[in-house]
Amino acid sequence: MLRQLFKQELVFIRPYTTKAKRSLLKQDESKVPVLDRKPSDQHKLRVYGWGYQETGALGNIINIKKAQERYTAMVHHPTRMQFSVNNEVLDMTAGYGFSAFAVNRSDGETLFGTGLNTDSQLGMQMKGHPKDPQNLDVIIYPTPIKLPRIEGETDEDMMIRSMSAGRAHLVVVTKNGTIFTMGNNSYGQCCREIIEDEQYRGSTLIHRLSEKDICGETDTIVNVVCGQDHTMFLTKLGHVYTCGWGADGQTGQGHYMTNGRISQALGDISREHIVKLSCASDCVLALNDKGEVFGWGNSEYGQLDDSEDAESQINSPRHLSLTKGIGKFKDIAAGGSFCMVLNEEGLVYTWGFGILGFGPYVEQSSKPQHLLPALFGRNDFSETTYVTSIGCGVFHMGAINSDGDLFMWGKNRCGHLGLGHKQDQFFPLKTAVNGKVTKVAFGVDHTLAMCKPFM
């Protein structure tokens, strides 16, 4: 009988009237804790590095004893540099096994370097007693590079306007228009006369010249770009001046000579306003204000000319015909054996020889082919995402999209793609950088990224 009773459905009805009073329990808002989110440090920009660590180019070894306990030759994931936590980094560049940083500090130091210093590409770095100094061939943490000043020059004058690193040389342009070059000058890439049998290891020489000696009183240098062993200067009026190794025509001076004398590159860009230069090795791309692309230097894999009778070395700037018909361009990148362009629609095109981003079975293309936007983050949830800038090293490429995400692909022997391994990547893949990427510096075996915090 009880079981039957329990099986019956019981309905409880509670009568309410309009006169019934309800009380609402309100939480005391004054006692609710409010989380005030603040950045983890006072500096707006953060620097992450990854790739080959053994040269010291990543600058993240502070204590040698501790480093020996947990030392790894490669850093496979983007790792925030402690140096950027302690200093306001304004710019950066990556060479072959070394890095340099432009900073803003109260003590007047504006340039720091870390990594290989076998050719004094980071200036004279010493250890030991001042009377018996020993030259440091490897710097494991960013160290000041002393720029020689003349009387009357201020800390503000020495702020870095532009900087670039080659295979074993470094060039910086300061705010007051002074150019400083250091490192190997075997081919005149340091903008000075080549001295036979010159010893670069342990050298105290930092060459100094004025931008007025290059482009005159009416023009100024806005950017410097270093190839493997040559140097190029871009001016406000859109002119290009070069020096250094010219065996592949990469100086664009109409010959294949090598010298330290700075001369203007003419050819098809003589009447053009050039707004950007790109070179990771010995092939050069230039972009004018109309969105057209020019090139010179090494073209062994058809980077600059896809015709049957194409020259493998081009010593004078040439308007590229192979990029016509795919729109106006807003960015360019030239690697060791491949090239890349970005048009106004946000489409990325690659060609040449190497890992071009089309999979493991496509390693050469004589004409620019575009990579699908979906490879760079565009999907049904992000229909407006597009690529904003591109860049490359000798063997790898990268692209930043409008969300601040970095996508990389190419050779990965040293883990410089930041994907957690050292296997080659045949399609663009997002690199997990903890911030919105604004700039990337591509070294031959390591990569640096400058980011804004998410909050």
TORKOL-770809 format. One record per residue (C-alpha): residue in one letter; y, x, z. Coordinates in steps of 0.5 Angstrom, whole numbers, padded with zeros to 4 digits, always signed. Layout:
N
AYXZ;...
This chain:
455
M+0000+0000+0000;L+0005+0006+0002;R+0003+0009-0005;Q+0005+0003-0009;L+0011+0003-0005;F+0013+0010-0006;K+0012+0009-0014;Q+0017+0003-0014;E+0024+0005-0017;L+0029+0004-0011;V+0036+0003-0013;F+0041+0004-0008;I+0048+0001-0009;R+0054+0003-0005;P+0060-0002-0006;Y+0067+0000-0007;T+0073-0003-0007;T+0080-0002-0009;K+0082-0001-0002;A+0078+0005-0001;K+0081+0011+0000;R+0079+0018-0003;S+0081+0025+0000;L+0082+0031-0005;L+0080+0038-0002;K+0085+0043-0005;Q+0084+0050-0004;D+0090+0054-0001;E+0093+0057-0008;S+0096+0063-0003;K+0090+0065-0001;V+0087+0066-0008;P+0087+0073-0010;V+0090+0075-0016;L+0087+0081-0020;D+0093+0085-0023;R+0090+0089-0029;K+0093+0096-0030;P+0091+0101-0035;S+0087+0107-0032;D+0092+0112-0033;Q+0099+0112-0035;H+0098+0115-0042;K+0098+0110-0048;L+0093+0114-0052;R+0086+0116-0051;V+0082+0121-0054;Y+0075+0121-0055;G+0071+0127-0058;W+0063+0127-0061;G+0059+0132-0065;Y+0057+0139-0064;Q+0060+0142-0057;E+0057+0149-0057;T+0064+0152-0060;G+0068+0148-0055;A+0071+0144-0060;L+0070+0138-0056;G+0074+0141-0050;N+0070+0137-0044;I+0067+0143-0041;I+0071+0144-0034;N+0066+0148-0030;I+0062+0153-0033;K+0057+0153-0027;K+0056+0145-0027;A+0056+0145-0035;Q+0050+0150-0035;E+0046+0145-0030;R+0047+0139-0035;Y+0049+0142-0042;T+0047+0139-0048;A+0049+0143-0055;M+0051+0136-0058;V+0055+0130-0056;H+0052+0124-0059;H+0056+0118-0057;P+0064+0118-0056;T+0066+0121-0050;R+0073+0121-0047;M+0077+0127-0046;Q+0079+0129-0039;F+0085+0133-0042;S+0088+0126-0045;V+0087+0123-0038;N+0091+0129-0035;N+0096+0129-0041;E+0100+0125-0046;V+0097+0127-0053;L+0101+0125-0059;D+0097+0128-0065;M+0091+0132-0066;T+0087+0136-0071;A+0080+0138-0072;G+0078+0145-0076;Y+0071+0148-0077;G+0069+0149-0069;F+0076+0148-0066;S+0081+0143-0064;A+0088+0143-0063;F+0093+0138-0060;A+0100+0136-0060;V+0102+0134-0053;N+0109+0132-0049;R+0109+0135-0042;S+0114+0137-0037;D+0113+0144-0037;G+0115+0145-0044;E+0108+0146-0047;T+0107+0142-0054;L+0101+0145-0057;F+0094+0146-0054;G+0088+0148-0057;T+0080+0149-0056;G+0074+0151-0059;L+0073+0158-0063;N+0078+0163-0063;T+0075+0169-0067;D+0080+0169-0072;S+0086+0168-0067;Q+0087+0161-0070;L+0089+0158-0063;G+0093+0164-0062;M+0092+0170-0057;Q+0088+0167-0051;M+0086+0172-0046;K+0082+0173-0039;G+0082+0178-0034;H+0088+0183-0031;P+0094+0183-0035;K+0094+0190-0036;D+0087+0190-0038;P+0086+0183-0042;Q+0080+0181-0046;N+0080+0177-0052;L+0077+0170-0051;D+0073+0168-0058;V+0071+0161-0055;I+0076+0156-0051;I+0072+0151-0047;Y+0078+0147-0045;P+0085+0146-0048;T+0089+0152-0047;P+0097+0152-0049;I+0098+0156-0055;K+0105+0160-0054;L+0109+0159-0060;P+0114+0164-0060;R+0122+0162-0059;I+0128+0164-0061;E+0134+0164-0057;G+0137+0157-0056;E+0131+0153-0058;T+0129+0148-0053;D+0123+0144-0051;E+0125+0138-0055;D+0126+0143-0061;M+0118+0145-0060;M+0115+0138-0060;I+0110+0138-0066;R+0112+0134-0072;S+0106+0135-0076;M+0099+0139-0075;S+0093+0141-0079;A+0087+0146-0079;G+0083+0149-0084;R+0077+0153-0083;A+0080+0159-0079;H+0087+0157-0079;L+0092+0153-0076;V+0099+0150-0078;V+0104+0146-0074;V+0111+0144-0076;T+0116+0143-0070;K+0121+0138-0069;N+0127+0143-0071;G+0123+0144-0078;T+0120+0151-0076;I+0113+0152-0079;F+0108+0156-0075;T+0102+0159-0078;M+0096+0163-0074;G+0089+0165-0076;N+0085+0168-0082;N+0090+0170-0087;S+0085+0173-0092;Y+0087+0168-0098;G+0095+0167-0096;Q+0093+0161-0093;C+0098+0162-0087;C+0104+0163-0092;R+0105+0170-0091;E+0103+0176-0095;I+0096+0178-0095;I+0094+0185-0092;E+0088+0188-0094;D+0083+0189-0088;E+0087+0186-0083;Q+0084+0185-0076;Y+0085+0177-0074;R+0080+0178-0068;G+0085+0179-0062;S+0091+0178-0066;T+0098+0176-0063;L+0101+0175-0069;I+0104+0168-0070;H+0108+0167-0077;R+0114+0163-0076;L+0118+0161-0082;S+0123+0155-0083;E+0122+0149-0088;K+0129+0151-0091;D+0125+0157-0094;I+0120+0152-0097;C+0124+0146-0099;G+0131+0148-0099;E+0137+0145-0095;T+0137+0138-0098;D+0129+0136-0096;T+0125+0136-0090;I+0117+0137-0089;V+0114+0131-0086;N+0107+0133-0087;V+0102+0139-0087;V+0095+0139-0090;C+0090+0144-0089;G+0084+0145-0094;Q+0079+0150-0093;D+0083+0156-0094;H+0089+0153-0097;T+0095+0150-0094;M+0100+0144-0097;F+0106+0141-0095;L+0109+0135-0097;T+0117+0133-0096;K+0121+0127-0095;L+0123+0127-0103;G+0115+0127-0105;H+0115+0134-0107;V+0108+0138-0105;Y+0109+0146-0104;T+0102+0150-0103;C+0099+0157-0102;G+0093+0160-0100;W+0086+0160-0104;G+0086+0158-0111;A+0080+0160-0114;D+0078+0153-0116;G+0085+0151-0117;Q+0086+0147-0110;T+0094+0150-0110;G+0096+0146-0116;Q+0100+0152-0119;G+0097+0152-0126;H+0093+0158-0124;Y+0087+0160-0120;M+0090+0166-0117;T+0090+0167-0109;N+0097+0169-0105;G+0101+0167-0099;R+0107+0166-0103;I+0109+0158-0103;S+0110+0155-0109;Q+0111+0148-0111;A+0105+0144-0115;L+0108+0141-0121;G+0104+0138-0127;D+0103+0130-0127;I+0106+0130-0120;S+0113+0134-0122;R+0117+0127-0123;E+0113+0123-0118;H+0114+0121-0110;I+0108+0123-0107;V+0107+0120-0100;K+0100+0122-0098;L+0096+0128-0099;S+0088+0129-0097;C+0083+0135-0097;A+0078+0137-0093;S+0075+0143-0097;D+0078+0145-0104;C+0079+0138-0108;V+0085+0135-0107;L+0088+0128-0108;A+0095+0125-0108;L+0098+0118-0107;N+0105+0116-0110;D+0109+0111-0108;K+0107+0106-0113;G+0100+0107-0111;E+0097+0111-0116;V+0092+0117-0115;F+0093+0124-0117;G+0088+0130-0116;W+0087+0137-0117;G+0082+0143-0115;N+0074+0143-0115;S+0071+0137-0119;E+0064+0140-0120;Y+0061+0133-0119;G+0066+0129-0123;Q+0071+0128-0117;L+0077+0128-0121;D+0074+0127-0129;D+0068+0123-0131;S+0069+0125-0138;E+0063+0129-0142;D+0068+0135-0143;A+0071+0135-0136;E+0073+0141-0133;S+0070+0143-0126;Q+0076+0146-0124;I+0083+0143-0125;N+0089+0148-0123;S+0094+0143-0124;P+0096+0136-0121;R+0093+0131-0126;H+0094+0123-0126;L+0087+0120-0125;S+0084+0116-0130;L+0078+0114-0127;T+0081+0110-0121;K+0085+0106-0126;G+0084+0098-0126;I+0082+0097-0119;G+0088+0096-0116;K+0094+0099-0113;F+0092+0104-0107;K+0094+0105-0100;D+0090+0111-0098;I+0086+0116-0100;A+0081+0121-0097;A+0078+0128-0101;G+0071+0131-0098;G+0067+0137-0100;S+0064+0134-0106;F+0066+0126-0106;C+0072+0122-0106;M+0075+0115-0103;V+0080+0111-0104;L+0083+0104-0101;N+0086+0099-0105;E+0091+0094-0103;E+0086+0089-0102;G+0083+0093-0097;L+0077+0095-0101;V+0074+0102-0100;Y+0071+0105-0106;T+0067+0112-0106;W+0065+0117-0112;G+0062+0124-0113;F+0056+0127-0110;G+0053+0126-0103;I+0052+0120-0098;L+0057+0115-0101;G+0055+0109-0097;F+0050+0105-0102;G+0044+0107-0099;P+0039+0113-0099;Y+0038+0112-0106;V+0045+0113-0109;E+0047+0120-0108;Q+0052+0121-0114;S+0057+0116-0118;S+0061+0118-0123;K+0066+0112-0123;P+0069+0109-0116;Q+0064+0104-0113;H+0067+0099-0108;L+0063+0098-0101;L+0062+0091-0099;P+0067+0088-0094;A+0062+0086-0090;L+0060+0093-0088;F+0067+0094-0085;G+0066+0088-0080;R+0068+0082-0085;N+0064+0076-0083;D+0064+0068-0082;F+0067+0070-0075;S+0072+0075-0078;E+0074+0073-0085;T+0081+0076-0084;T+0078+0083-0082;Y+0080+0088-0087;V+0080+0096-0088;T+0087+0099-0086;S+0085+0107-0087;I+0080+0112-0089;G+0078+0119-0088;C+0073+0124-0089;G+0070+0131-0087;V+0067+0136-0091;F+0060+0132-0091;H+0062+0125-0087;M+0066+0119-0088;G+0070+0114-0084;A+0074+0108-0084;I+0078+0104-0079;N+0079+0096-0080;S+0084+0091-0077;D+0081+0090-0071;G+0081+0098-0069;D+0074+0099-0070;L+0071+0105-0073;F+0066+0105-0078;M+0062+0112-0080;W+0057+0114-0085;G+0054+0121-0088;K+0051+0127-0086;N+0050+0127-0079;R+0046+0134-0077;C+0051+0135-0071;G+0052+0128-0069;H+0059+0128-0071;L+0058+0121-0073;G+0057+0118-0066;L+0052+0114-0067;G+0047+0116-0061;H+0043+0121-0066;K+0043+0126-0071;Q+0040+0123-0077;D+0044+0122-0083;Q+0047+0115-0084;F+0047+0112-0091;F+0051+0105-0090;P+0058+0105-0086;L+0056+0103-0079;K+0060+0102-0073;T+0061+0107-0068;A+0062+0105-0060;V+0069+0108-0059;N+0072+0105-0052;G+0078+0103-0055;K+0082+0101-0061;V+0082+0107-0066;T+0089+0109-0069;K+0087+0116-0072;V+0081+0120-0073;A+0081+0127-0074;F+0075+0130-0078;G+0072+0137-0077;V+0066+0140-0080;D+0061+0139-0074;H+0065+0134-0069;T+0070+0128-0070;L+0076+0126-0065;A+0079+0119-0065;M+0085+0117-0062;C+0085+0110-0059;K+0089+0105-0055;P+0086+0101-0049;F+0084+0094-0050;M+0088+0092-0045;
